[in-house]
Amino acid sequence: MSKEIEIILPNGSKQKVAENTTLFEIKNQWMNAAVVGSIDGEIVDLSTPVKENAEIAFFDCTSKEGTTAICQLVILLLEEAIKSRYPEALFAKAQQKKQQIWVDLRVNQPLSALLLKDLEHHINQQIKNDPPIESVAMPVSEAKEVFQDNELKLAALADLANDQTVFVYSFGEVTEFFLEPTALELATAKYFSLQKVSGAYWLGNPDNEMLQRVMGVVFAEKAQLEAHLAYLEESEKRSHQKLGKELDLFMFSEEAPGMPFYLENGLIIRNELQKFLRELQAKYDYKEVKTPLILNQRLWERSGHWDHYKNNMYFTKVGEEEYALKPMNCPGHCLIFKDRKRSYRDLPIRMAEFGQVHRHEFSGALNGLLRVRTFCQDDAHIFVRPDQIEQEIALALKIIDEVYKIFGFEYSVELSTRPDNFMGEIELWDEAEAALGKVLTDQGYKYNINEGDGTFYGPKIDIYIKDALNRSHQCATVQLDFQMPGKFDLSYVDEKNQEVQPVMIHRAVFGSLDRFLGILIEHYAGAFPLWLAPKQVELVSVSQAHTAGVEDLFHEFHDAGIRVEKDLRNEKLGKKIREAELKKIPYIVVIGDKELKEGNFSVRKHGSETVQQLSKSAFMELLKQQVQEKNHQYY
């Protein structure tokens, strides 16, 4: 007869069960929704037997432990599906982060995205058939024996201590290990979607071989999966690369990978952004400068970029001298400051530049305008006395706030602290971090601490904006730097006629003008507010008889500074209106006999079926007012 033991359930009740009763049997009786459990605080899968008196806990799909468990189950099912089609497939370390999963593997042929639906079908069939999964917990030393024929798995196990416990699962022809327990009931894995096939360097090292990666998402509930798929569909509609092509904004070429070519429409938007910030900075007494694209290598050695950033830089030789394309503007601004004698009365000196910089990104990391190899930084460097630090940081934050309100962006704030590869003295770092924290607190900002994510020369405030799809993008930054002024022997004469080192504040609002434009394209889904729209009005003729009248109006609008386009084609009116809608032009004006005779326009907003009757003068005044107000609402 089996010995009885006592267990304490999550509700505090005590129950008698037979020795070696599994958590699966216990959960079926008392906690049916669980996918993993714990025995006296140790997380285990549901096949684990309870061998002595213990306190039991269970975790369902909505818990952190449950999310990990069902994601790992889908990974196991995915690997089995791949193995059934490609028996030679060798799997590397599988990974999961929140709802996302990815499996890296070596296989003899390139995988296609077309394969994903077949893999999904195979997994769903397995879930329906519900075959068993074998489970065993073992130390890493034993797991190395299990995976002795898989060098990719052995590399992952090599990072772990030999006595650490891992969970090893076998399903069909696949065996996999995880650091945490996995759900064992296949039905809990049914809300998943395979999303993408791509390349991935083994262990993330570009010097290693390129493996293939299959990525997907896993959710606990059907509604969550459906919401995510709807989100992805909307994201695809808003893709800045797709809209960039459709709206003639920018292009890329294999002759310059990762380096955007701006077309007329895209450059108009980019120039409007630059003009807007230029005017705002002038209001706050920022002086605009321009520094060279290439500078001598010794400058980058002096600034510290050589030691910390040379792998991301482009180099060239001029005569016998080594030069580099600038990845940052700050050393050039230091040279401008150093060019003449400065007095304490001159400070703060607010130096701004729309500087084109070049940074070598791996080809696999490139992503349209969001990740490029050359971009325009709206850079500013403010040289201050120590007593001016807080007021200048507060002013930088004020400018950032003004800009983001124009676009309707909500944002959050992080304070990033000293990284491992920091430059300078810890005491100065502590002082800089305290100064940034004090300003944020005094200005009423709620902020999170991002430990170790500062730049090598100083801590920073990072601003994260939220777009229309609630995605977070880090754009603006304010960085405090006690290091670089010392590297360049910068000084000013104080009130005691002594040479004193200034403090340097790095500040960007857009961050990268190019990346910010990519974010805006997706935020507005290509339907820009009037002040940014490449074409603000399209004049559509009803027939060929109205060509001359539309031509006259076109010139009148153009001379008034309105970005206007005309459609005089001998096409059906409905077709011309539909095509103007596809171009996302804010206002469409249909011009026929009545409009030319009476001077009243039938005005249609983009995305609206409503037609508004306005006189020419009233319409032009409306355009002028909306441009001036820079309203961020979509048109």
MITOR-301407 format. One line per 5 residues: number of its first residue (from 1); their letters; for each residue x, y, z of C-alpha. Coordinates in steps of 0.001 Angstrom, whole numbers, padded with zeros to 6 digits. Example, Ala and Ser with C-alpha at 12.3 -4.5 7.8 and 13.67 -1.06 7.14 Angstrom:
MITOR-301407
1) AS) 012300,-004500,007800 ~ 013670,-001060,007140 .
END
This chain:
MITOR-301407
1) MSKEI) 000000,000000,000000 ~ 001327,003465,-000959 ~ 002524,005711,001790 ~ 000520,008929,002236 ~ 002113,012366,002434 .
6) EIILP) 000653,015777,003264 ~ 000669,018646,000769 ~ -000280,022276,001299 ~ -002163,023750,-001666 ~ -001989,027414,-002802 .
11) NGSKQ) -005259,028191,-000976 ~ -003649,027043,002278 ~ -005645,023836,002591 ~ -003878,020595,003533 ~ -004508,017396,001629 .
16) KVAEN) -003368,013799,001910 ~ -002072,012208,-001296 ~ -000161,009049,-002142 ~ 003632,009285,-002165 ~ 004998,009990,-005688 .
21) TTLFE) 001726,011524,-006876 ~ 002666,013844,-009739 ~ 001870,017528,-009894 ~ -000163,016733,-013009 ~ -002461,014453,-010975 .
26) IKNQW) -002728,017025,-008190 ~ -003500,019855,-010588 ~ -006226,017835,-012327 ~ -007970,017489,-008987 ~ -007488,020985,-007562 .
31) MNAAV) -005830,023452,-009999 ~ -006912,022549,-013528 ~ -005542,025634,-015362 ~ -001899,025143,-014323 ~ 000889,024513,-016860 .
36) VGSID) 003844,024251,-014434 ~ 004168,024099,-010675 ~ 006556,024275,-007755 ~ 007429,022023,-004837 ~ 008630,023945,-001789 .
41) GEIVD) 009457,026903,-004043 ~ 011363,024967,-006708 ~ 009806,025400,-010176 ~ 009278,022049,-011926 ~ 007153,020613,-014710 .
46) LSTPV) 003929,018771,-014019 ~ 005436,015297,-014510 ~ 007399,015751,-011273 ~ 006331,013444,-008389 ~ 005885,014723,-004844 .
51) KENAE) 007986,012424,-002652 ~ 007466,013923,000811 ~ 005402,016467,002710 ~ 005588,019713,000749 ~ 004009,023038,-000091 .
56) IAFFD) 002681,023066,-003656 ~ 002109,026004,-006009 ~ 000837,026154,-009571 ~ 001246,028652,-012424 ~ -001180,029158,-015293 .
61) CTSKE) -000518,030541,-018783 ~ -000914,034156,-017686 ~ 001968,034016,-015178 ~ 005603,034716,-016053 ~ 006463,031093,-015344 .
66) GTTAI) 003510,029894,-017408 ~ 004375,032140,-020351 ~ 007898,030739,-020405 ~ 006534,027184,-020168 ~ 004145,027433,-023136 .
71) CQLVI) 006711,029320,-025244 ~ 009241,026539,-024646 ~ 006615,023952,-025551 ~ 006037,025669,-028907 ~ 009823,025739,-029451 .
76) LLLEE) 009921,021979,-028911 ~ 006999,021447,-031297 ~ 008586,023747,-033870 ~ 011892,021888,-033764 ~ 010067,018578,-034215 .
81) AIKSR) 008156,020009,-037192 ~ 011394,021208,-038804 ~ 013143,017893,-038083 ~ 010292,015968,-039741 ~ 011042,017826,-042994 .
86) YPEAL) 014799,018229,-042659 ~ 016206,015215,-040767 ~ 019733,016629,-041027 ~ 018761,019834,-039148 ~ 021023,020622,-036176 .
91) FAKAQ) 019590,023031,-033619 ~ 021507,025689,-031717 ~ 020296,027380,-028545 ~ 016565,028102,-028710 ~ 015431,031346,-027102 .
96) QKKQQ) 012322,033024,-025754 ~ 011603,036589,-024634 ~ 008136,037381,-023358 ~ 005795,036213,-026148 ~ 008537,035871,-028775 .
101) IWVDL) 010389,032670,-029643 ~ 013197,031922,-032074 ~ 015012,028753,-033096 ~ 018442,028853,-034756 ~ 019547,025865,-036807 .
106) RVNQP) 022024,024543,-039328 ~ 020355,022966,-042350 ~ 021521,022041,-045851 ~ 019175,024351,-047771 ~ 017812,027857,-047291 .
111) LSALL) 014449,027988,-045551 ~ 011661,030020,-047107 ~ 008922,032029,-045412 ~ 006552,029881,-047492 ~ 007510,026985,-045198 .
116) LKDLE) 005962,028626,-042133 ~ 002364,027662,-042916 ~ 003402,024031,-043446 ~ 005208,024028,-040103 ~ 002181,025553,-038389 .
121) HHINQ) -000078,022897,-039914 ~ 002253,020127,-038725 ~ 002353,021551,-035183 ~ -001445,021908,-035046 ~ -001799,018297,-036189 .
126) QIKND) 000544,017171,-033419 ~ -001473,019167,-030886 ~ -004613,017415,-032141 ~ -002983,013943,-031954 ~ -001480,014758,-028523 .
131) PPIES) 001544,012392,-028424 ~ 003503,012343,-025117 ~ 006615,014336,-024251 ~ 009418,012668,-022299 ~ 010824,014807,-019505 .
136) VAMPV) 013845,014530,-017231 ~ 015796,016983,-015093 ~ 019565,016427,-015012 ~ 022832,018251,-014269 ~ 024633,019971,-017138 .
141) SEAKE) 027408,017382,-016972 ~ 024891,014658,-017960 ~ 023207,016906,-020544 ~ 026576,017241,-022309 ~ 026497,013484,-022826 .
146) VFQDN) 022964,013659,-024237 ~ 023990,016339,-026739 ~ 027510,015071,-027463 ~ 026788,014876,-031218 ~ 025567,018479,-031449 .
151) ELKLA) 028386,021036,-031251 ~ 025861,023880,-031315 ~ 024130,022645,-028161 ~ 027450,021876,-026475 ~ 028492,025501,-027011 .
156) ALADL) 025346,026650,-025207 ~ 025891,024180,-022362 ~ 029536,025281,-022012 ~ 028321,028577,-020504 ~ 026659,026716,-017612 .
161) ANDQT) 028113,025171,-014463 ~ 028364,021361,-014596 ~ 026224,020934,-011485 ~ 023446,023263,-012687 ~ 020135,021510,-013341 .
166) VFVYS) 018592,021698,-016812 ~ 015282,020296,-018061 ~ 015663,017928,-021023 ~ 012642,017109,-023199 ~ 012271,014604,-026018 .
171) FGEVT) 009493,014753,-028577 ~ 009533,012655,-031714 ~ 013040,012851,-033193 ~ 013959,015999,-031233 ~ 015638,016438,-027853 .
176) EFFLE) 015992,019928,-026365 ~ 017074,021424,-023048 ~ 015794,024467,-021186 ~ 016810,026242,-018005 ~ 013187,026371,-016840 .
181) PTALE) 010433,023731,-016935 ~ 008138,023389,-019936 ~ 004405,022833,-020275 ~ 003654,019217,-021162 ~ 000036,019403,-022365 .
186) LATAK) 000135,020150,-026089 ~ -003254,021878,-026065 ~ -001763,024767,-024074 ~ 000423,025615,-027092 ~ -002327,026166,-029648 .
191) YFSLQ) -002280,029973,-029734 ~ 000905,030614,-031699 ~ 001970,032046,-035034 ~ 005227,031574,-036951 ~ 006283,034951,-038299 .
196) KVSGA) 009609,035067,-040048 ~ 012654,033251,-041418 ~ 016021,035027,-041357 ~ 019750,034522,-040917 ~ 021539,034701,-037572 .
201) YWLGN) 025210,034391,-036667 ~ 025980,031476,-034353 ~ 026290,032823,-030788 ~ 025645,036307,-032201 ~ 029244,036584,-033387 .
206) PDNEM) 029685,037838,-036998 ~ 032925,035845,-037209 ~ 030915,032625,-036830 ~ 028858,030775,-039418 ~ 025457,032075,-040477 .
211) LQRVM) 022657,029874,-039168 ~ 018989,030099,-040109 ~ 016412,031446,-037678 ~ 012684,030750,-037450 ~ 010755,033218,-035305 .
216) GVVFA) 007251,033221,-033890 ~ 004950,034419,-031121 ~ 003021,032508,-028470 ~ 000040,033626,-026387 ~ -002071,032148,-023626 .
221) EKAQL) -005411,033112,-025166 ~ -006936,033241,-028636 ~ -007982,036880,-028250 ~ -004389,037872,-027467 ~ -003088,036136,-030580 .
226) EAHLA) -005787,037700,-032754 ~ -004997,041158,-031341 ~ -001301,040628,-032053 ~ -001941,039489,-035625 ~ -004166,042543,-036172 .
231) YLEES) -001362,044699,-034796 ~ 001118,043105,-037211 ~ -001268,043686,-040105 ~ -001577,047352,-039180 ~ 002203,047569,-038727 .
236) EKRSH) 002675,046204,-042239 ~ 000272,048801,-043634 ~ 002299,051473,-041869 ~ 005710,050089,-042834 ~ 007908,053073,-043636 .
241) QKLGK) 009748,051048,-046269 ~ 006486,050155,-048028 ~ 005099,053709,-047769 ~ 008475,055206,-048651 ~ 008270,053457,-052002 .
246) ELDLF) 004568,054133,-052601 ~ 004846,057840,-051745 ~ 008213,058437,-053470 ~ 009956,059454,-050246 ~ 013306,057619,-050390 .
251) MFSEE) 015133,054673,-051904 ~ 018176,052482,-051293 ~ 020752,051080,-053688 ~ 023190,048165,-053553 ~ 025841,050721,-054525 .
256) APGMP) 025543,052266,-051033 ~ 024034,049709,-048587 ~ 022342,051303,-045603 ~ 022664,054812,-047039 ~ 019343,056419,-048016 .
261) FYLEN) 018701,058335,-051221 ~ 016071,061007,-050593 ~ 013552,061648,-053358 ~ 011787,064976,-053741 ~ 008865,064191,-051428 .
266) GLIIR) 011032,062733,-048679 ~ 013477,065604,-048803 ~ 010634,068117,-048416 ~ 009604,066469,-045147 ~ 013192,066191,-043962 .
271) NELQK) 013812,069870,-044741 ~ 010624,070910,-042936 ~ 011728,069015,-039829 ~ 015124,070669,-039999 ~ 013605,074123,-040540 .
276) FLREL) 011253,073657,-037585 ~ 014021,072672,-035174 ~ 016416,075289,-036548 ~ 013881,078053,-035805 ~ 013167,076692,-032329 .
281) QAKYD) 016871,076454,-031474 ~ 017459,080020,-032685 ~ 014706,081150,-030312 ~ 016740,079719,-027428 ~ 020046,081208,-028617 .
286) YKEVK) 021625,078109,-030132 ~ 024307,079014,-032693 ~ 024453,076737,-035719 ~ 027837,075497,-036959 ~ 029135,073015,-039542 .
291) TPLIL) 032103,070673,-039138 ~ 033962,068511,-041731 ~ 032837,065008,-042645 ~ 036355,063569,-042275 ~ 038892,064345,-039579 .
296) NQRLW) 042351,063037,-038802 ~ 042609,059733,-036959 ~ 044595,061361,-034150 ~ 041501,063421,-033282 ~ 039497,060239,-032693 .
301) ERSGH) 042323,058761,-030638 ~ 042333,061885,-028515 ~ 038557,061969,-028035 ~ 038411,058323,-026923 ~ 036294,057199,-029865 .
306) WDHYK) 039229,055221,-031266 ~ 039367,052958,-028212 ~ 035605,052642,-027804 ~ 034156,052978,-031294 ~ 036730,052218,-034027 .
311) NNMYF) 034955,049010,-035138 ~ 031970,051135,-036145 ~ 033961,053756,-038065 ~ 034966,054213,-041716 ~ 038591,055090,-042486 .
316) TKVGE) 040420,056588,-045438 ~ 043943,057741,-046241 ~ 044811,061240,-047470 ~ 048469,061346,-048528 ~ 050341,059684,-045702 .
321) EEYAL) 047745,060584,-043065 ~ 044939,058354,-041758 ~ 041501,059958,-041573 ~ 038041,058804,-040483 ~ 034497,059714,-041457 .
326) KPMNC) 032976,061216,-038350 ~ 030584,058973,-036378 ~ 029825,061872,-034008 ~ 029979,065659,-034140 ~ 031261,066334,-030615 .
331) PGHCL) 035057,066354,-031277 ~ 034557,068911,-034056 ~ 032599,071131,-031699 ~ 035387,070843,-029142 ~ 037817,072151,-031776 .
336) IFKDR) 035534,075134,-032429 ~ 035358,075920,-028708 ~ 039152,075624,-028420 ~ 039801,077895,-031412 ~ 039631,081076,-029342 .
341) KRSYR) 039952,082259,-025763 ~ 036685,081959,-023822 ~ 035508,083890,-020781 ~ 033103,082770,-018075 ~ 030862,085567,-019371 .
346) DLPIR) 030602,083767,-022749 ~ 029114,080667,-021203 ~ 026817,078908,-021818 ~ 027818,078422,-025456 ~ 025069,076483,-027248 .
351) MAEFG) 026517,074992,-030416 ~ 024147,073165,-032823 ~ 024748,071234,-036016 ~ 022727,069162,-038443 ~ 025742,066923,-038940 .
356) QVHRH) 025955,063996,-041330 ~ 027642,061070,-039582 ~ 028682,057581,-040695 ~ 028613,054444,-038567 ~ 029301,050943,-039816 .
361) EFSGA) 026356,048709,-038958 ~ 026271,045006,-039795 ~ 024213,044371,-042901 ~ 021817,042140,-040967 ~ 020991,045016,-038617 .
366) LNGLL) 020028,047477,-041371 ~ 016328,048363,-041388 ~ 015223,051059,-043822 ~ 015551,054501,-042232 ~ 015390,053039,-038724 .
371) RVRTF) 018908,051578,-038902 ~ 021269,053074,-041470 ~ 024988,053628,-042004 ~ 024787,057361,-042558 ~ 022338,059783,-041002 .
376) CQDDA) 021878,063386,-040009 ~ 022183,064040,-036290 ~ 020473,067123,-034907 ~ 023382,067508,-032568 ~ 023981,070208,-030010 .
381) HIFVR) 026775,070682,-027513 ~ 026435,073156,-024718 ~ 029597,074279,-022919 ~ 028768,075446,-019409 ~ 030146,076454,-016047 .
386) PDQIE) 029343,073997,-013228 ~ 026750,076395,-011817 ~ 024911,076383,-015182 ~ 024541,072607,-015551 ~ 021053,072244,-014138 .
391) QEIAL) 019518,075234,-015924 ~ 020924,074117,-019288 ~ 019720,070536,-018889 ~ 016313,071912,-017910 ~ 016312,074074,-021068 .
396) ALKII) 017261,071078,-023237 ~ 014367,069102,-021740 ~ 012030,072057,-022357 ~ 012974,072126,-026054 ~ 012465,068365,-026336 .
401) DEVYK) 009051,068683,-024709 ~ 008018,071489,-027087 ~ 009045,069451,-030126 ~ 007310,066251,-029075 ~ 004082,068070,-028251 .
406) IFGFE) 003978,069319,-031843 ~ 003843,065698,-033024 ~ 001470,064576,-030286 ~ 003984,062140,-028829 ~ 003728,060907,-025278 .
411) YSVEL) 007112,059957,-023869 ~ 008880,058351,-020951 ~ 012280,059111,-019436 ~ 015254,056972,-018377 ~ 018475,057901,-016624 .
416) STRPD) 021307,055711,-017938 ~ 024273,055288,-015597 ~ 027975,054371,-015771 ~ 028800,051483,-018187 ~ 031589,048927,-017690 .
421) NFMGE) 033797,050603,-020326 ~ 033523,054067,-018776 ~ 036212,056714,-019191 ~ 037372,058953,-016319 ~ 037034,059008,-012548 .
426) IELWD) 034155,057381,-010684 ~ 033749,060490,-008528 ~ 033013,062616,-011609 ~ 030553,060015,-012831 ~ 028750,060053,-009481 .
431) EAEAA) 028593,063843,-009628 ~ 027220,063793,-013194 ~ 024592,061143,-012423 ~ 023464,063073,-009351 ~ 023162,066291,-011388 .
436) LGKVL) 020978,064632,-014047 ~ 018799,062970,-011423 ~ 018322,066256,-009558 ~ 017212,068097,-012706 ~ 014697,065400,-013569 .
441) TDQGY) 013303,065434,-010031 ~ 013185,069253,-009871 ~ 011417,069400,-013251 ~ 008804,066901,-012071 ~ 009793,064031,-014380 .
446) KYNIN) 009108,060466,-013365 ~ 011988,058350,-014608 ~ 013489,054881,-014507 ~ 017145,054048,-013884 ~ 018828,052119,-016719 .
451) EGDGT) 021886,050723,-014961 ~ 025107,050602,-016989 ~ 023676,051988,-020239 ~ 025420,055371,-020256 ~ 027928,056318,-022948 .
456) FYGPK) 031618,055726,-022275 ~ 032131,059436,-021532 ~ 029102,060218,-019383 ~ 025619,059364,-018046 ~ 022586,060356,-020065 .
461) IDIYI) 018887,061046,-020043 ~ 017087,059074,-022758 ~ 013622,059978,-023989 ~ 011347,057244,-025359 ~ 008422,058325,-027532 .
466) KDALN) 005314,056208,-028137 ~ 003913,056064,-031660 ~ 000355,055464,-032875 ~ 000798,051693,-032381 ~ 002104,052212,-028839 .
471) RSHQC) 005632,051168,-029856 ~ 008499,052765,-027966 ~ 011380,054526,-029770 ~ 014432,056085,-028117 ~ 015116,059390,-029875 .
476) ATVQL) 016047,062413,-027782 ~ 018981,062317,-025394 ~ 020731,064666,-022976 ~ 024209,063594,-021887 ~ 026487,065138,-019296 .
481) DFQMP) 030199,064926,-020063 ~ 033065,065802,-017684 ~ 035550,063765,-019773 ~ 035846,065154,-023288 ~ 036628,068770,-022306 .
486) GKFDL) 039649,067366,-020471 ~ 040664,065243,-023466 ~ 040808,068413,-025582 ~ 042267,070685,-022877 ~ 039255,072998,-023143 .
491) SYVDE) 039192,075939,-020781 ~ 037667,079326,-020087 ~ 038882,082190,-017913 ~ 036819,082480,-014739 ~ 036097,085587,-012647 .
496) KNQEV) 039417,085086,-010807 ~ 041259,085167,-014138 ~ 042127,081469,-013848 ~ 041888,078787,-016535 ~ 038969,076470,-015715 .
501) QPVMI) 037648,073420,-017574 ~ 034038,073687,-018832 ~ 031432,070951,-018611 ~ 029976,069666,-021878 ~ 026312,068734,-022424 .
506) HRAVF) 025446,066612,-025469 ~ 021864,067055,-026676 ~ 019769,065664,-029534 ~ 016027,066047,-030071 ~ 015245,063939,-033127 .
511) GSLDR) 018395,061910,-032506 ~ 018684,060852,-036112 ~ 016678,062957,-038550 ~ 016446,059925,-040829 ~ 015248,057542,-038128 .
516) FLGIL) 012795,060125,-036817 ~ 011355,060460,-040322 ~ 010954,056675,-040505 ~ 009093,056751,-037175 ~ 006860,059603,-038374 .
521) IEHYA) 005978,057785,-041604 ~ 004703,054836,-039564 ~ 003142,057017,-036853 ~ 001076,058947,-039416 ~ 000708,055949,-041776 .
526) GAFPL) 002053,058252,-044496 ~ -000787,060771,-044016 ~ 001313,063680,-042738 ~ -000157,066761,-041090 ~ -000437,069682,-043477 .
531) WLAPK) 002767,071479,-042459 ~ 004866,068357,-043196 ~ 003000,066928,-046193 ~ 005166,066914,-049351 ~ 002128,068000,-051375 .
536) QVELV) -000529,069875,-049434 ~ -003234,070334,-052073 ~ -004123,068537,-055285 ~ -006197,070412,-057885 ~ -008217,067961,-059959 .
541) SVSQA) -009816,069108,-063230 ~ -013303,067788,-064024 ~ -012533,067729,-067744 ~ -010089,068963,-070342 ~ -012179,072146,-070696 .
546) HTAGV) -010950,073233,-067260 ~ -007225,072807,-067909 ~ -006421,076517,-068355 ~ -008347,077502,-065225 ~ -006622,074828,-063124 .
551) EDLFH) -003232,075949,-064461 ~ -003953,079517,-063302 ~ -005022,078299,-059843 ~ -001947,076088,-059624 ~ 000349,079086,-060102 .
556) EFHDA) -001666,081154,-057635 ~ -001381,078508,-054913 ~ 002284,077913,-055706 ~ 003087,081632,-055495 ~ 001353,081732,-052095 .
561) GIRVE) 003867,079158,-050786 ~ 001464,076203,-050863 ~ 002873,072867,-052031 ~ 000334,072154,-054741 ~ -000067,069480,-057386 .
566) KDLRN) -002404,069358,-060383 ~ -004072,066479,-062196 ~ -005091,067545,-065709 ~ -005253,064067,-067216 ~ -008129,063087,-069474 .
571) EKLGK) -009315,060433,-067016 ~ -012532,059787,-065154 ~ -012944,062094,-062163 ~ -013479,059200,-059745 ~ -010185,057609,-060761 .
576) KIREA) -008261,060850,-060277 ~ -009776,061364,-056815 ~ -008943,057768,-055790 ~ -005342,058168,-056940 ~ -004999,061459,-055025 .
581) ELKKI) -006264,059616,-051944 ~ -003594,056948,-052409 ~ -000947,059687,-052471 ~ -002316,060792,-049062 ~ -002452,064461,-050081 .
586) PYIVV) -004223,066333,-047241 ~ -006697,068247,-049447 ~ -008234,067444,-052814 ~ -010016,070234,-054671 ~ -012186,069375,-057678 .
591) IGDKE) -012295,072202,-060239 ~ -015109,072462,-062765 ~ -017278,075159,-064362 ~ -018917,076221,-061104 ~ -015643,076520,-059179 .
596) LKEGN) -013989,078565,-061902 ~ -016979,080827,-062312 ~ -017957,081402,-058666 ~ -014561,080972,-056938 ~ -016022,078537,-054383 .
601) FSVRK) -014216,075225,-053954 ~ -015426,071715,-053168 ~ -012729,070654,-050688 ~ -012251,067040,-049615 ~ -009971,066056,-046715 .
606) HGSET) -007842,062965,-047111 ~ -009651,059965,-045688 ~ -013030,061710,-045552 ~ -016079,061392,-047772 ~ -017333,064806,-046646 .
611) VQQLS) -016980,067648,-049138 ~ -016750,071153,-047704 ~ -017641,074273,-049656 ~ -015095,077086,-049153 ~ -014243,080247,-050989 .
616) KSAFM) -010766,080411,-052431 ~ -009684,083055,-049926 ~ -011158,081122,-046973 ~ -009444,077911,-048118 ~ -006065,079590,-048502 .
621) ELLKQ) -006450,081205,-045071 ~ -007287,077769,-043601 ~ -004130,076305,-045127 ~ -002014,079166,-043813 ~ -003457,078799,-040303 .
626) QVQEK) -002955,075024,-040148 ~ 000650,075299,-041353 ~ 001355,077976,-038768 ~ -000236,075997,-035928 ~ 001561,072756,-036923 .
631) NHQYY) -001420,070726,-035804 ~ -000416,067082,-035403 ~ -003834,065624,-036190 ~ -004042,063390,-039241 ~ -005745,064714,-042363 .
END
